[in-house]
Amino acid sequence: MVQEQLIAQVDQAPRSTEPGEWQTPIISFLKQGILPEDPKQARTLKRRAARFTMIGETLYKRAFSRPLLKCLGPDEADYVMKEIHQGCCGNHTDGRTLVRKILLVGYFWPTMQADTTQLVRTCLSCQKHQALSHQPTEPLKASIVSCPFD
């Protein structure tokens, strides 16, 4: 008797370990001191890079009253967002609360607010079980009836 085991192969796209588009100029400035040609962009980058630090090959954002926040690229940010929102302990919170939870976990990317709002708007479970609004879509209009009981 021959026993054959079937193992399902799952194709996964390899996660990119390269920094996101927004991280590249900051990392190049912190590592090699490379600035853009435009003096206005160079001044903006210097001011912005002062809020970041490099530890090893990872970029971290300094925060005033909390520990360093790990900066994420687009792929990692999408994974973290979905995991916190609808993962095993996720409770399908709204966008602002989701941003707060992500910051408390210790992650950062510049478009957090817009990304989490978009995720909540497209989450089918959130749309299905959201609190229903019982307010009318238009303001109520008084109708004047001359003979109400005719």
N, CA, C and O atoms as a GROMACS GRO file, in nm:
protein
  600
    1MET      N    1   0.085  -0.117   0.000
    1MET     CA    2   0.000   0.000   0.000
    1MET      C    3   0.090   0.124   0.000
    1MET      O    4   0.177   0.138   0.086
    2VAL      N    5   0.068   0.213  -0.095
    2VAL     CA    6   0.148   0.334  -0.108
    2VAL      C    7   0.066   0.452  -0.059
    2VAL      O    8  -0.047   0.472  -0.104
    3GLN      N    9   0.121   0.528   0.032
    3GLN     CA   10   0.051   0.644   0.085
    3GLN      C   11   0.115   0.770   0.028
    3GLN      O   12   0.237   0.788   0.034
    4GLU      N   13   0.032   0.854  -0.028
    4GLU     CA   14   0.082   0.974  -0.093
    4GLU      C   15   0.022   1.095  -0.022
    4GLU      O   16  -0.098   1.102   0.000
    5GLN      N   17   0.106   1.189   0.013
    5GLN     CA   18   0.057   1.309   0.080
    5GLN      C   19   0.056   1.423  -0.020
    5GLN      O   20   0.152   1.444  -0.095
    6LEU      N   21  -0.052   1.495  -0.018
    6LEU     CA   22  -0.064   1.612  -0.105
    6LEU      C   23  -0.043   1.736  -0.020
    6LEU      O   24  -0.109   1.755   0.082
    7ILE      N   25   0.048   1.819  -0.063
    7ILE     CA   26   0.077   1.942   0.008
    7ILE      C   27   0.041   2.058  -0.084
    7ILE      O   28   0.089   2.066  -0.197
    8ALA      N   29  -0.042   2.145  -0.036
    8ALA     CA   30  -0.083   2.259  -0.117
    8ALA      C   31   0.030   2.361  -0.121
    8ALA      O   32   0.089   2.396  -0.018
    9GLN      N   33   0.058   2.407  -0.238
    9GLN     CA   34   0.160   2.509  -0.257
    9GLN      C   35   0.090   2.644  -0.270
    9GLN      O   36   0.005   2.662  -0.356
   10VAL      N   37   0.127   2.735  -0.186
   10VAL     CA   38   0.068   2.868  -0.189
   10VAL      C   39   0.171   2.963  -0.247
   10VAL      O   40   0.282   2.976  -0.196
   11ASP      N   41   0.132   3.028  -0.354
   11ASP     CA   42   0.222   3.126  -0.415
   11ASP      C   43   0.204   3.258  -0.343
   11ASP      O   44   0.094   3.314  -0.338
   12GLN      N   45   0.312   3.306  -0.289
   12GLN     CA   46   0.308   3.434  -0.223
   12GLN      C   47   0.406   3.527  -0.292
   12GLN      O   48   0.518   3.489  -0.326
   13ALA      N   49   0.361   3.649  -0.310
   13ALA     CA   50   0.451   3.748  -0.368
   13ALA      C   51   0.558   3.781  -0.265
   13ALA      O   52   0.525   3.803  -0.149
   14PRO      N   53   0.682   3.784  -0.304
   14PRO     CA   54   0.787   3.815  -0.207
   14PRO      C   55   0.772   3.957  -0.155
   14PRO      O   56   0.749   4.051  -0.231
   15ARG      N   57   0.786   3.972  -0.025
   15ARG     CA   58   0.775   4.104   0.035
   15ARG      C   59   0.903   4.182   0.005
   15ARG      O   60   1.014   4.132   0.020
   16SER      N   61   0.884   4.304  -0.038
   16SER     CA   62   1.001   4.384  -0.070
   16SER      C   63   1.061   4.437   0.059
   16SER      O   64   0.990   4.484   0.148
   17THR      N   65   1.191   4.428   0.069
   17THR     CA   66   1.260   4.480   0.187
   17THR      C   67   1.318   4.618   0.160
   17THR      O   68   1.384   4.677   0.246
   18GLU      N   69   1.293   4.669   0.040
   18GLU     CA   70   1.342   4.802   0.007
   18GLU      C   71   1.254   4.906   0.073
   18GLU      O   72   1.134   4.883   0.091
   19PRO      N   73   1.310   5.020   0.110
   19PRO     CA   74   1.228   5.123   0.172
   19PRO      C   75   1.127   5.180   0.073
   19PRO      O   76   1.146   5.174  -0.049
   20GLY      N   77   1.020   5.236   0.127
   20GLY     CA   78   0.918   5.296   0.043
   20GLY      C   79   0.968   5.424  -0.021
   20GLY      O   80   1.078   5.471   0.009
   21GLU      N   81   0.887   5.480  -0.108
   21GLU     CA   82   0.926   5.602  -0.179
   21GLU      C   83   0.952   5.718  -0.084
   21GLU      O   84   1.043   5.798  -0.107
   22TRP      N   85   0.874   5.728   0.021
   22TRP     CA   86   0.891   5.842   0.111
   22TRP      C   87   1.014   5.828   0.198
   22TRP      O   88   1.066   5.928   0.247
   23GLN      N   89   1.062   5.706   0.218
   23GLN     CA   90   1.178   5.683   0.304
   23GLN      C   91   1.311   5.706   0.233
   23GLN      O   92   1.410   5.742   0.298
   24THR      N   93   1.315   5.686   0.104
   24THR     CA   94   1.441   5.688   0.030
   24THR      C   95   1.520   5.817   0.047
   24THR      O   96   1.639   5.809   0.078
   25PRO      N   97   1.460   5.937   0.028
   25PRO     CA   98   1.542   6.058   0.046
   25PRO      C   99   1.592   6.077   0.188
   25PRO      O  100   1.702   6.126   0.210
   26ILE      N  101   1.511   6.038   0.286
   26ILE     CA  102   1.551   6.054   0.426
   26ILE      C  103   1.667   5.961   0.459
   26ILE      O  104   1.763   6.001   0.524
   27ILE      N  105   1.657   5.836   0.413
   27ILE     CA  106   1.764   5.740   0.438
   27ILE      C  107   1.893   5.783   0.369
   27ILE      O  108   2.001   5.775   0.429
   28SER      N  109   1.883   5.829   0.243
   28SER     CA  110   2.005   5.871   0.173
   28SER      C  111   2.068   5.993   0.238
   28SER      O  112   2.190   6.008   0.237
   29PHE      N  113   1.986   6.082   0.296
   29PHE     CA  114   2.042   6.198   0.366
   29PHE      C  115   2.108   6.156   0.497
   29PHE      O  116   2.217   6.202   0.530
   30LEU      N  117   2.042   6.067   0.572
   30LEU     CA  118   2.098   6.027   0.701
   30LEU      C  119   2.224   5.942   0.686
   30LEU      O  120   2.315   5.951   0.767
   31LYS      N  121   2.229   5.858   0.581
   31LYS     CA  122   2.346   5.772   0.562
   31LYS      C  123   2.462   5.844   0.494
   31LYS      O  124   2.573   5.845   0.546
   32GLN      N  125   2.435   5.905   0.378
   32GLN     CA  126   2.544   5.965   0.301
   32GLN      C  127   2.542   6.117   0.296
   32GLN      O  128   2.636   6.178   0.246
   33GLY      N  129   2.437   6.180   0.347
   33GLY     CA  130   2.429   6.326   0.343
   33GLY      C  131   2.390   6.379   0.206
   33GLY      O  132   2.423   6.493   0.174
   34ILE      N  133   2.322   6.300   0.126
   34ILE     CA  134   2.282   6.341  -0.010
   34ILE      C  135   2.157   6.428  -0.001
   34ILE      O  136   2.057   6.389   0.060
   35LEU      N  137   2.165   6.546  -0.061
   35LEU     CA  138   2.052   6.639  -0.063
   35LEU      C  139   2.004   6.661  -0.206
   35LEU      O  140   2.081   6.644  -0.300
   36PRO      N  141   1.877   6.697  -0.224
   36PRO     CA  142   1.828   6.730  -0.359
   36PRO      C  143   1.893   6.857  -0.412
   36PRO      O  144   1.952   6.935  -0.336
   37GLU      N  145   1.883   6.877  -0.543
   37GLU     CA  146   1.943   6.995  -0.608
   37GLU      C  147   1.872   7.124  -0.568
   37GLU      O  148   1.936   7.226  -0.546
   38ASP      N  149   1.741   7.118  -0.558
   38ASP     CA  150   1.660   7.236  -0.526
   38ASP      C  151   1.684   7.278  -0.381
   38ASP      O  152   1.667   7.196  -0.291
   39PRO      N  153   1.722   7.404  -0.356
   39PRO     CA  154   1.750   7.446  -0.218
   39PRO      C  155   1.627   7.440  -0.127
   39PRO      O  156   1.640   7.414  -0.007
   40LYS      N  157   1.508   7.465  -0.184
   40LYS     CA  158   1.386   7.460  -0.102
   40LYS      C  159   1.358   7.316  -0.058
   40LYS      O  160   1.323   7.291   0.058
   41GLN      N  161   1.374   7.221  -0.149
   41GLN     CA  162   1.354   7.080  -0.115
   41GLN      C  163   1.462   7.031  -0.019
   41GLN      O  164   1.435   6.950   0.070
   42ALA      N  165   1.584   7.081  -0.035
   42ALA     CA  166   1.694   7.043   0.054
   42ALA      C  167   1.667   7.091   0.196
   42ALA      O  168   1.689   7.017   0.292
   43ARG      N  169   1.619   7.215   0.209
   43ARG     CA  170   1.587   7.269   0.341
   43ARG      C  171   1.473   7.190   0.406
   43ARG      O  172   1.477   7.161   0.525
   44THR      N  173   1.370   7.154   0.325
   44THR     CA  174   1.258   7.075   0.376
   44THR      C  175   1.304   6.938   0.420
   44THR      O  176   1.261   6.888   0.524
   45LEU      N  177   1.393   6.876   0.342
   45LEU     CA  178   1.443   6.743   0.376
   45LEU      C  179   1.527   6.747   0.504
   45LEU      O  180   1.517   6.657   0.587
   46LYS      N  181   1.610   6.849   0.521
   46LYS     CA  182   1.690   6.861   0.643
   46LYS      C  183   1.599   6.874   0.765
   46LYS      O  184   1.623   6.810   0.868
   47ARG      N  185   1.495   6.956   0.753
   47ARG     CA  186   1.403   6.976   0.864
   47ARG      C  187   1.326   6.848   0.894
   47ARG      O  188   1.305   6.813   1.011
   48ARG      N  189   1.286   6.778   0.791
   48ARG     CA  190   1.209   6.655   0.808
   48ARG      C  191   1.296   6.541   0.863
   48ARG      O  192   1.251   6.463   0.946
   49ALA      N  193   1.420   6.533   0.815
   49ALA     CA  194   1.510   6.424   0.857
   49ALA      C  195   1.552   6.438   1.003
   49ALA      O  196   1.597   6.341   1.063
   50ALA      N  197   1.538   6.556   1.060
   50ALA     CA  198   1.574   6.574   1.201
   50ALA      C  199   1.482   6.494   1.292
   50ALA      O  200   1.518   6.467   1.407
   51ARG      N  201   1.365   6.457   1.244
   51ARG     CA  202   1.269   6.380   1.324
   51ARG      C  203   1.289   6.230   1.312
   51ARG      O  204   1.214   6.152   1.372
   52PHE      N  205   1.390   6.187   1.235
   52PHE     CA  206   1.413   6.046   1.211
   52PHE      C  207   1.553   6.007   1.254
   52PHE      O  208   1.641   6.092   1.268
   53THR      N  209   1.573   5.876   1.274
   53THR     CA  210   1.705   5.824   1.306
   53THR      C  211   1.718   5.685   1.244
   53THR      O  212   1.619   5.616   1.222
   54MET      N  213   1.843   5.647   1.216
   54MET     CA  214   1.871   5.515   1.159
   54MET      C  215   1.935   5.429   1.268
   54MET      O  216   2.030   5.471   1.333
   55ILE      N  217   1.882   5.310   1.285
   55ILE     CA  218   1.943   5.210   1.373
   55ILE      C  219   1.965   5.088   1.287
   55ILE      O  220   1.870   5.021   1.247
   56GLY      N  221   2.091   5.060   1.259
   56GLY     CA  222   2.123   4.954   1.163
   56GLY      C  223   2.077   4.995   1.024
   56GLY      O  224   2.117   5.100   0.975
   57GLU      N  225   1.994   4.915   0.963
   57GLU     CA  226   1.940   4.946   0.831
   57GLU      C  227   1.793   4.989   0.838
   57GLU      O  228   1.727   4.999   0.735
   58THR      N  229   1.742   5.013   0.959
   58THR     CA  230   1.601   5.044   0.977
   58THR      C  231   1.583   5.191   1.013
   58THR      O  232   1.658   5.245   1.095
   59LEU      N  233   1.484   5.254   0.952
   59LEU     CA  234   1.453   5.393   0.979
   59LEU      C  235   1.348   5.400   1.090
   59LEU      O  236   1.247   5.329   1.086
   60TYR      N  237   1.372   5.486   1.187
   60TYR     CA  238   1.279   5.505   1.297
   60TYR      C  239   1.243   5.652   1.307
   60TYR      O  240   1.325   5.739   1.278
   61LYS      N  241   1.120   5.680   1.348
   61LYS     CA  242   1.075   5.818   1.371
   61LYS      C  243   1.083   5.845   1.519
   61LYS      O  244   1.036   5.767   1.601
   62ARG      N  245   1.143   5.957   1.553
   62ARG     CA  246   1.149   5.998   1.692
   62ARG      C  247   1.014   6.058   1.729
   62ARG      O  248   0.956   6.134   1.652
   63ALA      N  249   0.966   6.024   1.846
   63ALA     CA  250   0.842   6.081   1.895
   63ALA      C  251   0.872   6.151   2.027
   63ALA      O  252   0.967   6.117   2.098
   64PHE      N  253   0.790   6.249   2.058
   64PHE     CA  254   0.819   6.332   2.175
   64PHE      C  255   0.803   6.254   2.305
   64PHE      O  256   0.894   6.254   2.388
   65SER      N  257   0.690   6.189   2.323
   65SER     CA  258   0.664   6.125   2.452
   65SER      C  259   0.642   5.975   2.442
   65SER      O  260   0.579   5.915   2.529
   66ARG      N  261   0.693   5.913   2.336
   66ARG     CA  262   0.680   5.768   2.322
   66ARG      C  263   0.808   5.713   2.262
   66ARG      O  264   0.892   5.789   2.214
   67PRO      N  265   0.824   5.581   2.263
   67PRO     CA  266   0.947   5.523   2.208
   67PRO      C  267   0.956   5.543   2.057
   67PRO      O  268   0.863   5.594   1.994
   68LEU      N  269   1.068   5.504   2.000
   68LEU     CA  270   1.088   5.518   1.857
   68LEU      C  271   0.983   5.438   1.781
   68LEU      O  272   0.945   5.328   1.820
   69LEU      N  273   0.936   5.497   1.669
   69LEU     CA  274   0.836   5.433   1.585
   69LEU      C  275   0.903   5.380   1.460
   69LEU      O  276   0.972   5.455   1.390
   70LYS      N  277   0.886   5.252   1.431
   70LYS     CA  278   0.948   5.192   1.313
   70LYS      C  279   0.875   5.239   1.188
   70LYS      O  280   0.753   5.231   1.181
   71CYS      N  281   0.950   5.289   1.091
   71CYS     CA  282   0.891   5.338   0.966
   71CYS      C  283   0.869   5.222   0.871
   71CYS      O  284   0.959   5.140   0.850
   72LEU      N  285   0.750   5.216   0.813
   72LEU     CA  286   0.713   5.106   0.725
   72LEU      C  287   0.694   5.153   0.582
   72LEU      O  288   0.655   5.267   0.557
   73GLY      N  289   0.723   5.062   0.490
   73GLY     CA  290   0.695   5.086   0.350
   73GLY      C  291   0.550   5.052   0.320
   73GLY      O  292   0.477   5.010   0.410
   74PRO      N  293   0.506   5.070   0.196
   74PRO     CA  294   0.365   5.048   0.162
   74PRO      C  295   0.317   4.905   0.185
   74PRO      O  296   0.206   4.885   0.235
   75ASP      N  297   0.397   4.804   0.151
   75ASP     CA  298   0.354   4.665   0.168
   75ASP      C  299   0.342   4.629   0.315
   75ASP      O  300   0.242   4.569   0.357
   76GLU      N  301   0.442   4.665   0.393
   76GLU     CA  302   0.439   4.635   0.536
   76GLU      C  303   0.326   4.711   0.605
   76GLU      O  304   0.260   4.657   0.694
   77ALA      N  305   0.304   4.836   0.564
   77ALA     CA  306   0.197   4.917   0.625
   77ALA      C  307   0.061   4.856   0.597
   77ALA      O  308  -0.025   4.853   0.685
   78ASP      N  309   0.041   4.806   0.477
   78ASP     CA  310  -0.086   4.743   0.442
   78ASP      C  311  -0.109   4.618   0.527
   78ASP      O  312  -0.220   4.595   0.576
   79TYR      N  313  -0.004   4.538   0.546
   79TYR     CA  314  -0.016   4.418   0.627
   79TYR      C  315  -0.048   4.452   0.772
   79TYR      O  316  -0.136   4.391   0.832
   80VAL      N  317   0.024   4.549   0.830
   80VAL     CA  318   0.003   4.588   0.969
   80VAL      C  319  -0.138   4.643   0.988
   80VAL      O  320  -0.205   4.610   1.086
   81MET      N  321  -0.182   4.726   0.895
   81MET     CA  322  -0.315   4.784   0.904
   81MET      C  323  -0.423   4.676   0.906
   81MET      O  324  -0.512   4.678   0.991
   82LYS      N  325  -0.413   4.583   0.812
   82LYS     CA  326  -0.514   4.477   0.804
   82LYS      C  327  -0.508   4.385   0.926
   82LYS      O  328  -0.612   4.340   0.974
   83GLU      N  329  -0.390   4.358   0.974
   83GLU     CA  330  -0.376   4.269   1.089
   83GLU      C  331  -0.436   4.332   1.215
   83GLU      O  332  -0.503   4.263   1.292
   84ILE      N  333  -0.412   4.459   1.237
   84ILE     CA  334  -0.466   4.525   1.355
   84ILE      C  335  -0.616   4.547   1.341
   84ILE      O  336  -0.689   4.540   1.440
   85HIS      N  337  -0.663   4.574   1.220
   85HIS     CA  338  -0.805   4.601   1.199
   85HIS      C  339  -0.891   4.475   1.202
   85HIS      O  340  -0.995   4.471   1.267
   86GLN      N  341  -0.847   4.371   1.130
   86GLN     CA  342  -0.932   4.252   1.118
   86GLN      C  343  -0.858   4.123   1.148
   86GLN      O  344  -0.901   4.016   1.104
   87GLY      N  345  -0.749   4.131   1.223
   87GLY     CA  346  -0.674   4.012   1.259
   87GLY      C  347  -0.742   3.934   1.369
   87GLY      O  348  -0.861   3.954   1.396
   88CYS      N  349  -0.669   3.845   1.433
   88CYS     CA  350  -0.729   3.758   1.536
   88CYS      C  351  -0.782   3.839   1.654
   88CYS      O  352  -0.879   3.798   1.717
   89CYS      N  353  -0.720   3.950   1.686
   89CYS     CA  354  -0.768   4.032   1.798
   89CYS      C  355  -0.828   4.164   1.749
   89CYS      O  356  -0.856   4.252   1.830
   90GLY      N  357  -0.847   4.177   1.620
   90GLY     CA  358  -0.901   4.300   1.564
   90GLY      C  359  -1.048   4.314   1.595
   90GLY      O  360  -1.122   4.216   1.597
   91ASN      N  361  -1.092   4.436   1.619
   91ASN     CA  362  -1.231   4.457   1.651
   91ASN      C  363  -1.297   4.557   1.556
   91ASN      O  364  -1.398   4.618   1.591
   92HIS      N  365  -1.241   4.574   1.437
   92HIS     CA  366  -1.300   4.657   1.332
   92HIS      C  367  -1.332   4.798   1.381
   92HIS      O  368  -1.446   4.844   1.373
   93THR      N  369  -1.229   4.866   1.433
   93THR     CA  370  -1.247   5.002   1.481
   93THR      C  371  -1.247   5.099   1.364
   93THR      O  372  -1.215   5.062   1.251
   94ASP      N  373  -1.281   5.224   1.392
   94ASP     CA  374  -1.281   5.324   1.286
   94ASP      C  375  -1.140   5.374   1.259
   94ASP      O  376  -1.045   5.329   1.324
   95GLY      N  377  -1.126   5.466   1.164
   95GLY     CA  378  -0.995   5.509   1.117
   95GLY      C  379  -0.908   5.575   1.222
   95GLY      O  380  -0.790   5.542   1.234
   96ARG      N  381  -0.965   5.669   1.299
   96ARG     CA  382  -0.885   5.740   1.399
   96ARG      C  383  -0.835   5.646   1.508
   96ARG      O  384  -0.720   5.655   1.551
   97THR      N  385  -0.922   5.557   1.553
   97THR     CA  386  -0.883   5.462   1.657
   97THR      C  387  -0.778   5.366   1.605
   97THR      O  388  -0.687   5.327   1.678
   98LEU      N  389  -0.791   5.328   1.479
   98LEU     CA  390  -0.694   5.238   1.417
   98LEU      C  391  -0.556   5.304   1.408
   98LEU      O  392  -0.455   5.238   1.433
   99VAL      N  393  -0.552   5.431   1.374
   99VAL     CA  394  -0.424   5.504   1.371
   99VAL      C  395  -0.362   5.506   1.510
   99VAL      O  396  -0.242   5.486   1.525
  100ARG      N  397  -0.443   5.531   1.610
  100ARG     CA  398  -0.393   5.535   1.748
  100ARG      C  399  -0.335   5.400   1.790
  100ARG      O  400  -0.230   5.394   1.854
  101LYS      N  401  -0.404   5.291   1.753
  101LYS     CA  402  -0.354   5.158   1.787
  101LYS      C  403  -0.223   5.128   1.717
  101LYS      O  404  -0.133   5.069   1.776
  102ILE      N  405  -0.212   5.168   1.590
  102ILE     CA  406  -0.089   5.145   1.515
  102ILE      C  407   0.027   5.221   1.578
  102ILE      O  408   0.138   5.168   1.589
  103LEU      N  409   0.003   5.345   1.620
  103LEU     CA  410   0.107   5.423   1.686
  103LEU      C  411   0.146   5.360   1.820
  103LEU      O  412   0.264   5.359   1.856
  104LEU      N  413   0.048   5.308   1.893
  104LEU     CA  414   0.079   5.245   2.022
  104LEU      C  415   0.159   5.117   2.003
  104LEU      O  416   0.240   5.082   2.089
  105VAL      N  417   0.138   5.046   1.893
  105VAL     CA  418   0.215   4.926   1.866
  105VAL      C  419   0.358   4.962   1.830
  105VAL      O  420   0.451   4.885   1.857
  106GLY      N  421   0.378   5.081   1.768
  106GLY     CA  422   0.514   5.127   1.741
  106GLY      C  423   0.549   5.136   1.594
  106GLY      O  424   0.665   5.119   1.558
  107TYR      N  425   0.451   5.164   1.508
  107TYR     CA  426   0.477   5.176   1.365
  107TYR      C  427   0.437   5.314   1.316
  107TYR      O  428   0.354   5.381   1.378
  108PHE      N  429   0.497   5.356   1.203
  108PHE     CA  430   0.467   5.487   1.146
  108PHE      C  431   0.484   5.484   0.996
  108PHE      O  432   0.574   5.418   0.944
  109TRP      N  433   0.398   5.556   0.926
  109TRP     CA  434   0.417   5.597   0.786
  109TRP      C  435   0.334   5.723   0.767
  109TRP      O  436   0.235   5.741   0.837
  110PRO      N  437   0.372   5.810   0.675
  110PRO     CA  438   0.312   5.944   0.669
  110PRO      C  439   0.163   5.947   0.633
  110PRO      O  440   0.094   6.041   0.672
  111THR      N  441   0.113   5.849   0.560
  111THR     CA  442  -0.026   5.855   0.515
  111THR      C  443  -0.115   5.763   0.597
  111THR      O  444  -0.210   5.704   0.545
  112MET      N  445  -0.086   5.749   0.725
  112MET     CA  446  -0.162   5.658   0.810
  112MET      C  447  -0.310   5.692   0.814
  112MET      O  448  -0.394   5.604   0.798
  113GLN      N  449  -0.342   5.819   0.835
  113GLN     CA  450  -0.482   5.859   0.851
  113GLN      C  451  -0.563   5.829   0.726
  113GLN      O  452  -0.672   5.772   0.735
  114ALA      N  453  -0.512   5.866   0.610
  114ALA     CA  454  -0.586   5.842   0.486
  114ALA      C  455  -0.596   5.692   0.456
  114ALA      O  456  -0.701   5.646   0.410
  115ASP      N  457  -0.490   5.617   0.481
  115ASP     CA  458  -0.492   5.473   0.453
  115ASP      C  459  -0.590   5.399   0.543
  115ASP      O  460  -0.663   5.312   0.496
  116THR      N  461  -0.592   5.433   0.671
  116THR     CA  462  -0.684   5.364   0.761
  116THR      C  463  -0.829   5.401   0.732
  116THR      O  464  -0.917   5.316   0.742
  117THR      N  465  -0.854   5.525   0.697
  117THR     CA  466  -0.990   5.565   0.661
  117THR      C  467  -1.037   5.489   0.538
  117THR      O  468  -1.151   5.445   0.532
  118GLN      N  469  -0.949   5.475   0.440
  118GLN     CA  470  -0.983   5.400   0.318
  118GLN      C  471  -1.008   5.253   0.350
  118GLN      O  472  -1.100   5.192   0.294
  119LEU      N  473  -0.928   5.195   0.438
  119LEU     CA  474  -0.947   5.054   0.475
  119LEU      C  475  -1.081   5.033   0.543
  119LEU      O  476  -1.151   4.937   0.513
  120VAL      N  477  -1.118   5.123   0.634
  120VAL     CA  478  -1.245   5.110   0.705
  120VAL      C  479  -1.362   5.128   0.609
  120VAL      O  480  -1.463   5.059   0.621
  121ARG      N  481  -1.348   5.219   0.514
  121ARG     CA  482  -1.457   5.240   0.417
  121ARG      C  483  -1.478   5.120   0.325
  121ARG      O  484  -1.590   5.097   0.280
  122THR      N  485  -1.374   5.045   0.298
  122THR     CA  486  -1.386   4.930   0.208
  122THR      C  487  -1.401   4.798   0.279
  122THR      O  488  -1.413   4.694   0.213
  123CYS      N  489  -1.402   4.796   0.411
  123CYS     CA  490  -1.416   4.672   0.488
  123CYS      C  491  -1.563   4.631   0.486
  123CYS      O  492  -1.649   4.704   0.536
  124LEU      N  493  -1.592   4.514   0.430
  124LEU     CA  494  -1.729   4.467   0.417
  124LEU      C  495  -1.794   4.444   0.553
  124LEU      O  496  -1.911   4.478   0.572
  125SER      N  497  -1.720   4.388   0.646
  125SER     CA  498  -1.774   4.362   0.780
  125SER      C  499  -1.809   4.492   0.852
  125SER      O  500  -1.911   4.500   0.920
  126CYS      N  501  -1.725   4.594   0.837
  126CYS     CA  502  -1.754   4.722   0.900
  126CYS      C  503  -1.880   4.785   0.840
  126CYS      O  504  -1.961   4.844   0.911
  127GLN      N  505  -1.896   4.771   0.709
  127GLN     CA  506  -2.013   4.828   0.644
  127GLN      C  507  -2.140   4.753   0.683
  127GLN      O  508  -2.247   4.813   0.697
  128LYS      N  509  -2.129   4.624   0.700
  128LYS     CA  510  -2.247   4.543   0.731
  128LYS      C  511  -2.295   4.566   0.874
  128LYS      O  512  -2.416   4.572   0.898
  129HIS      N  513  -2.203   4.579   0.968
  129HIS     CA  514  -2.240   4.586   1.109
  129HIS      C  515  -2.224   4.725   1.170
  129HIS      O  516  -2.220   4.738   1.292
  130GLN      N  517  -2.216   4.827   1.088
  130GLN     CA  518  -2.199   4.960   1.142
  130GLN      C  519  -2.329   5.009   1.208
  130GLN      O  520  -2.436   4.957   1.180
  131ALA      N  521  -2.318   5.108   1.292
  131ALA     CA  522  -2.435   5.164   1.356
  131ALA      C  523  -2.517   5.239   1.250
  131ALA      O  524  -2.463   5.318   1.173
  132LEU      N  525  -2.644   5.212   1.248
  132LEU     CA  526  -2.730   5.274   1.149
  132LEU      C  527  -2.772   5.413   1.196
  132LEU      O  528  -2.804   5.433   1.313
  133SER      N  529  -2.772   5.506   1.105
  133SER     CA  530  -2.815   5.642   1.135
  133SER      C  531  -2.965   5.650   1.111
  133SER      O  532  -3.014   5.608   1.006
  134HIS      N  533  -3.037   5.702   1.207
  134HIS     CA  534  -3.182   5.713   1.195
  134HIS      C  535  -3.226   5.855   1.164
  134HIS      O  536  -3.343   5.889   1.178
  135GLN      N  537  -3.133   5.938   1.122
  135GLN     CA  538  -3.168   6.074   1.086
  135GLN      C  539  -3.210   6.076   0.941
  135GLN      O  540  -3.157   6.002   0.859
  136PRO      N  541  -3.307   6.162   0.908
  136PRO     CA  542  -3.350   6.170   0.768
  136PRO      C  543  -3.240   6.227   0.681
  136PRO      O  544  -3.156   6.303   0.728
  137THR      N  545  -3.241   6.190   0.553
  137THR     CA  546  -3.138   6.237   0.461
  137THR      C  547  -3.157   6.384   0.425
  137THR      O  548  -3.061   6.452   0.388
  138GLU      N  549  -3.281   6.433   0.434
  138GLU     CA  550  -3.309   6.574   0.407
  138GLU      C  551  -3.376   6.634   0.531
  138GLU      O  552  -3.437   6.563   0.610
  139PRO      N  553  -3.363   6.764   0.546
  139PRO     CA  554  -3.434   6.827   0.658
  139PRO      C  555  -3.585   6.811   0.640
  139PRO      O  556  -3.637   6.815   0.529
  140LEU      N  557  -3.653   6.793   0.751
  140LEU     CA  558  -3.798   6.779   0.744
  140LEU      C  559  -3.862   6.911   0.703
  140LEU      O  560  -3.817   7.019   0.742
  141LYS      N  561  -3.967   6.899   0.623
  141LYS     CA  562  -4.038   7.018   0.575
  141LYS      C  563  -4.179   7.016   0.632
  141LYS      O  564  -4.248   6.914   0.628
  142ALA      N  565  -4.220   7.128   0.683
  142ALA     CA  566  -4.356   7.137   0.735
  142ALA      C  567  -4.453   7.152   0.618
  142ALA      O  568  -4.431   7.233   0.528
  143SER      N  569  -4.558   7.075   0.622
  143SER     CA  570  -4.659   7.087   0.517
  143SER      C  571  -4.780   7.159   0.574
  143SER      O  572  -4.828   7.127   0.683
  144ILE      N  573  -4.826   7.256   0.502
  144ILE     CA  574  -4.940   7.334   0.545
  144ILE      C  575  -5.064   7.277   0.477
  144ILE      O  576  -5.079   7.284   0.355
  145VAL      N  577  -5.150   7.220   0.558
  145VAL     CA  578  -5.273   7.162   0.506
  145VAL      C  579  -5.388   7.250   0.552
  145VAL      O  580  -5.405   7.273   0.672
  146SER      N  581  -5.468   7.299   0.458
  146SER     CA  582  -5.576   7.389   0.496
  146SER      C  583  -5.690   7.313   0.560
  146SER      O  584  -5.752   7.364   0.654
  147CYS      N  585  -5.719   7.195   0.515
  147CYS     CA  586  -5.829   7.115   0.572
  147CYS      C  587  -5.773   6.980   0.613
  147CYS      O  588  -5.778   6.886   0.533
  148PRO      N  589  -5.720   6.965   0.735
  148PRO     CA  590  -5.651   6.844   0.771
  148PRO      C  591  -5.740   6.719   0.778
  148PRO      O  592  -5.688   6.609   0.760
  149PHE      N  593  -5.870   6.731   0.805
  149PHE     CA  594  -5.953   6.614   0.824
  149PHE      C  595  -6.058   6.595   0.716
  149PHE      O  596  -6.160   6.531   0.742
  150ASP      N  597  -6.038   6.648   0.597
  150ASP     CA  598  -6.134   6.630   0.488
  150ASP      C  599  -6.125   6.493   0.428
  150ASP      O  600  -6.200   6.461   0.336
   0.00000   0.00000   0.00000
